[in-house]
Amino acid sequence: MEIEKRLIMLQNTYAASVAETVNTYKQLRALDKIVEKRKERQTQTAPYLNQQLGIQSVEDVFYMLSEIYGCANWSVEKTNDGYVAITTSCKLCALSKKMGGANPCNGWCLDPMIAMLSEVSKIDSKYITVESTLMNDDCCKVSIIVKPEH
């Protein structure tokens, strides 16, 4: 099998596995607690992930994760005070909806990204806002303010 086909198969299998796990946690009424625990660990693992993946900018976070996981195809736009990243499709979200509707966005996508973004841009995560997700809207939209006003 060609390497590219093998990579796509692994990406799809990973997304399906996460979607199944998230839906199982929801059925067990443990999803919120697990997402909370995962979020606590994200700030600890973000520097390591950024280093391992060669991430050096806000754009790198979105583009590198898109390339590795093949889940969402993010577009990143520079604004006056930072960035806006948008995607209109997500394999993980779609699979999770089909498997029971549990929300995988925070624990497995957005929280890790926010920790990575905060680390790489050296800003507090409170300046990173999830404006919408594909679980509830037609796009996932994240705003990052890198020049906060004091």
GUROMAR-151701 format. One record per residue (C-alpha): residue in three letters; x, y, z. Coordinates in steps of 0.25 Angstrom, whole numbers, padded with zeros to 4 digits, always signed. Example, Ala and Ser with C-alpha at 12.3 -4.5 7.8 and 13.67 -1.06 7.14 Angstrom:
ALA+0049-0018+0031
SER+0055-0004+0029
This chain:
MET+0000+0000+0000
GLU+0005+0014-0003
ILE+0010+0022+0008
GLU+0000+0033+0006
LYS-0012+0024+0006
ARG-0007+0017+0018
LEU-0006+0031+0025
ILE-0020+0034+0021
MET-0025+0021+0027
LEU-0018+0023+0040
GLN-0023+0037+0041
ASN-0038+0032+0038
THR-0035+0021+0048
TYR-0030+0031+0059
ALA-0042+0040+0057
ALA-0052+0028+0058
SER-0045+0023+0070
VAL-0046+0037+0077
ALA-0060+0039+0073
GLU-0064+0025+0079
THR-0056+0028+0092
VAL-0063+0042+0093
ASN-0077+0036+0091
THR-0074+0024+0101
TYR-0069+0035+0112
LYS-0082+0042+0109
GLN-0091+0029+0111
LEU-0083+0027+0124
ARG-0086+0041+0129
ALA-0071+0044+0130
LEU-0068+0053+0118
ASP-0068+0066+0125
LYS-0059+0061+0136
ILE-0049+0055+0126
VAL-0049+0068+0117
GLU-0046+0076+0130
LYS-0034+0066+0134
ARG-0029+0066+0119
LYS-0029+0082+0119
GLU-0021+0082+0132
ARG-0010+0074+0125
GLN-0010+0081+0112
THR-0002+0093+0117
GLN+0009+0083+0122
THR+0010+0076+0109
ALA+0008+0088+0099
PRO+0023+0092+0100
TYR+0027+0078+0097
LEU+0017+0076+0085
ASN+0022+0089+0079
GLN+0036+0085+0080
GLN+0034+0071+0075
LEU+0026+0077+0063
GLY+0035+0089+0060
ILE+0024+0099+0063
GLN+0029+0113+0064
SER+0017+0121+0060
VAL+0001+0122+0062
GLU+0000+0118+0047
ASP+0009+0106+0049
VAL-0001+0100+0060
PHE-0013+0100+0051
TYR-0005+0096+0038
MET+0003+0085+0045
LEU-0009+0079+0052
SER-0017+0079+0040
GLU-0005+0072+0032
ILE-0003+0061+0043
TYR-0017+0058+0047
GLY-0024+0061+0034
CYS-0037+0064+0042
ALA-0039+0079+0039
ASN-0034+0088+0028
TRP-0031+0101+0035
SER-0029+0114+0028
VAL-0022+0125+0036
GLU-0024+0140+0034
LYS-0015+0151+0040
THR-0023+0162+0047
ASN-0019+0175+0053
ASP-0018+0170+0067
GLY-0015+0155+0064
TYR-0021+0144+0056
VAL-0034+0137+0052
ALA-0034+0122+0048
ILE-0046+0115+0042
THR-0050+0102+0037
THR-0063+0097+0030
SER-0061+0082+0032
CYS-0056+0073+0042
LYS-0055+0058+0041
LEU-0055+0056+0056
CYS-0067+0065+0058
ALA-0075+0058+0047
LEU-0071+0044+0052
SER-0075+0047+0066
LYS-0089+0052+0062
LYS-0091+0039+0055
MET-0087+0031+0067
GLY-0096+0038+0077
GLY-0094+0053+0077
ALA-0083+0054+0088
ASN-0075+0067+0087
PRO-0060+0064+0084
CYS-0056+0078+0081
ASN-0051+0083+0094
GLY-0044+0071+0100
TRP-0037+0066+0087
CYS-0036+0078+0078
LEU-0038+0092+0083
ASP-0032+0090+0097
PRO-0019+0084+0092
MET-0018+0095+0081
ILE-0021+0106+0091
ALA-0010+0101+0100
MET+0000+0100+0088
LEU-0004+0114+0083
SER-0003+0120+0097
GLU+0011+0114+0098
VAL+0016+0118+0084
SER+0011+0132+0084
LYS+0014+0134+0099
ILE+0000+0140+0102
ASP-0010+0136+0113
SER-0020+0126+0108
LYS-0031+0136+0111
TYR-0027+0143+0099
ILE-0031+0131+0090
THR-0046+0130+0088
VAL-0054+0119+0081
GLU-0065+0127+0074
SER-0072+0115+0068
THR-0070+0100+0066
LEU-0076+0090+0056
MET-0083+0083+0066
ASN-0093+0095+0067
ASP-0090+0104+0055
ASP-0086+0103+0040
CYS-0071+0106+0044
CYS-0061+0105+0055
LYS-0055+0118+0057
VAL-0044+0122+0067
SER-0039+0136+0069
ILE-0025+0139+0075
ILE-0021+0153+0081
VAL-0006+0154+0081
LYS-0005+0168+0084
PRO-0015+0170+0096
GLU-0018+0184+0101
HIS-0015+0186+0115
